[in-house]
Amino acid sequence: MEAIERILVVGAGTMGRQIAMSAALAGYTATVQDINADMLAAAGADLGTWAATRVGKGKLDSDAASQALSRLSYTTNLQEAAGSADFVIEAATERLDIKKEIFATLGSYTPAHAVLASNSSTLGSSKVAEASGRAEQVCNMHFFNPALVMKCVEVVRHDLTSDATVAVTLELARRLGKQPVLINHEIPGFVANRLMGAIQREALALADAGAATIEDIDTTARTALGHPMGPFELMDLVGLDVITFIAEATYAETSDPADAPHPRVQALEATGRLGRKSGSGFYDYGQGGH
């Protein structure tokens, strides 16, 4: 772990930028790479606003915020950024062809000791390991959204991932202030998405059967099971398009009809009701809404 000083995050979306900020706050030099310069500019502005808000609320020391922001850099040049990276976290779009290309570049340009991790929640790292040329140093390091808040990180090894790679990845997660969990072999959906999917399927089945309203199902989850929000509230928060995407990816791996996207979720998505981000989903979030 002493060799890890520079972390490269590939992808400047919400997840990528927040992972990079988590690294910077933990004292690491972090570079965010993206092919889209506008996305990089937006990431920098967003993190600056986030830090200022935290400082304003007294939740982050002003000097700590300034130092963290100074440790961040942004670039469109993947080859150049890879050259000095000790640890890489890929958080690009969920397309296998793009990820393979990224990992091939990383394998060619990162130092020999660098660990290459994928933040993907649906694609196991075995699918990109061969492209990297260093399969034993590849794994999944799956953060949860929002990465600056959520503590869990799923570390998933594939058949060729070395014990040293697992140990380094787990320890890095801890140094980022996270609580990592080790998944010993690849399984579609990993652990969190499988648990979430099982609860969601049962909640949808109960609603479809008319056993209870979605409001009462959510209330039961909160007040009887201690969940911070009910399954329908959670699906709306995550985004119904994301829920469908996860289900499609899992079903593609398992071919189990139970894993297929649910018609009720698909119907809402088809009408543009994607959850909180669109203003409506299972609930309405306009004035006076849920």
ABEGO torsion letter per residue (X at the ends): XAABABBBBBEABAAAAAAAAAAAAAGBBBBBBBABAAAAAAAAAAAAAAAAAAAAAGABBAAAAAAAAAABBBBABAAAAAAABABBBBABBBBAAAAAAAAAAAAAABBAABBBBBABAABBAAAAAAAAGBAAABBBBBBBOBAAABABBBBBBBAABBAAAAAAAAAAAAAAGBBBBBBABBBBGEAAAAAAAAAAAAAAAAAAAGABBAAAAAAAAAAAAGBABBAAAAAAAAEAAAAAAAAAAAAAAAGBAAABBBAAAAAAAAAGBAEAAAGBBABBABBGBX
